[in-house]
Amino acid sequence: METQHLGIRDQCEEGALYEREQSFGYQLARANRTLVNRINRAFVQAGHELTIEQWGLMKDISLNDGLPQAHLVDCACKDKTSVTRLLEGLERRDLVRRATDEHDRRQKKVFLTASGNALLDELFPIVKAAQVGVTSGISSDDLATVRKVLRQVYLNDKQDST
């Protein structure tokens, strides 16, 4: 017996067409892209060739200088290869340094350099201003709700992955 393939029109509620604008994933990705692009443009305008991904990794390191490189994978929500690539770029620019862990030679610990700390501090107001800009007109209660919902999405995925 031949199985019938259901098209997207058949899979949507009450035969309604899938509307990208109503998709949670699309809205989430678009909001993320908006903030990332705004920050990256602001970094360039300030004369820095750094991305928000790199800045975020530096911020994670600053919160726990000497953090094992493997732990940055979880902090940054990136895969091992991406974290390594980001760190190599930061290391070439003397913004971070990696050192072999004296207790486990397989591990590398990551530290911010003085120039990395200075750049992190210099760019923080740019990141903050971009966040304020994209959330203007949104009440603090609504922002709290958004954060709560996004955290639950993350936790749901973590739970489903185990």
N, C-alpha and C positions, 0 to 999 in steps of 0.2 A: 504494500500500500504506500502510496506517495504522500509524504508530509507536505503540508502547505506552508510556504514561507509567508510570515506576516510582515507586511511592510510597516514603515513607521506610522502611517496613518491609522493602521489597524491596532497598533500597540498603544497609542495615546488614548487617554480617557475620552470616552464618548466620541471617538473618531476625530477629535480636535487635532489639528496639526501641531506638531512640536514647535514651540516658539522659543528660539534661542534667548530672547530677552527675558524670558521667564525662568530660564534654567539657573538653578542655584550655582552649579559649577561654572557656567559662563559668567555670571555676575561676580563670583568670587575671583576668577581669573582676571577679569577686566579691572576690578578694583585693585588687585595686586599689581597688575601691569601699570596702571595709572600712577600709583605711588612710587614704584620702582623707577619708572621713566622720569618722573618729576625730580626725584632725588639725584639720579644719574646726571640729568641736565644741569641741576644746580651745582653738582661737584665740578663739572666741566666749566661752567661759568665762573666758578671760584678758582679755576686754574689747576684743578687736580684731576689726574687721570686715574681715578679710583672708582670702583663700582660699589653699589650698596651691598652686594654680596661680600665683597672684600672687607668693607667697613664693618659689616655685621660679624664676620669672622673675627676681626680685630677686637670688636666689642666683647665677644664671647671670651676671647683670650684674656682681655683686660680684667674680666670678672674673676678669673682664676689663672693668673700667670703661672706658667709651668704645667698647664693642663696637658695630659697625654693627647697626642694627635688623634688617636682612635676615638677619644671622647668628643672631639669636635664634630665628628660625623653626626652624632645624635643632636648636639647643640644646634648645628647649622641645618639640620634636616636635609642633608645632602649625602650622596654616596661617597665612598672612600676616594675614588678617583677624582671627583670634583673638588673635594677638600684638599687633596694633595696638589692639584693644579692651582688652586687659589693660593695655597701656602707658598708654593714655589714662586709665584709671581710676587707675593708680598716679601718673600725672602730676598729675591733679586733686587728689590727696591729698598732693602735694609729697613723694613718696617716690622718684620718678625725675625726671630732666629729659632732654629730647632737644634736641640741637643739630645744626645742619646741618654736615656734613663740609666743612671748608674746601678739601679737594682734589677733592671730588666733590659738588657741590651737590644731586645727586639723592639722596644718602645722608643718613640721620640717624644720629648716634651717640647712645648711651644711657648715662646716668650715674646712679648712685645719689646721692641727696642725703644730707646729714648725718642727717636724720630717717629716711631709708630705711635707712641703715647701722645706726642705733640699733635700729630695729624688727627688722631682720633678725637682729641679735645677740640681741635680747630673745626672739624666737620660736624660735631654734635649739634650746634645750633642750626645748621643747614638741614639736618635730618629732622630735628624737632619742628622747624618752620614748615617743612613739607608735610609732616603729619598734621600739623594744625591747619594748614591750607586745605588739605583734602577732606578734613572732617569739619570744616566750618559749616555752621548752620545745622549741625547735628547735636542734639541735646546730650548731656553727659549720661542721662539714663539710657538713651538709645545706644550710645557707644558702649556702655556697660553690657547691654543686652547683646550687642554684636559680638563683643569679646567672649561672653558666656556661650553663645551659640557656636562660635568658631572653636572654642576650647572643646566643646562637646563633640563637634565633628571630628576633631583630632583624636579624642579619647575613643570614640566609636570605631575609628579605623584601627587604632592600636589594639582594641579589644577583639576586633574581627581578625586581626593579623596573628593573634596568638592561638 
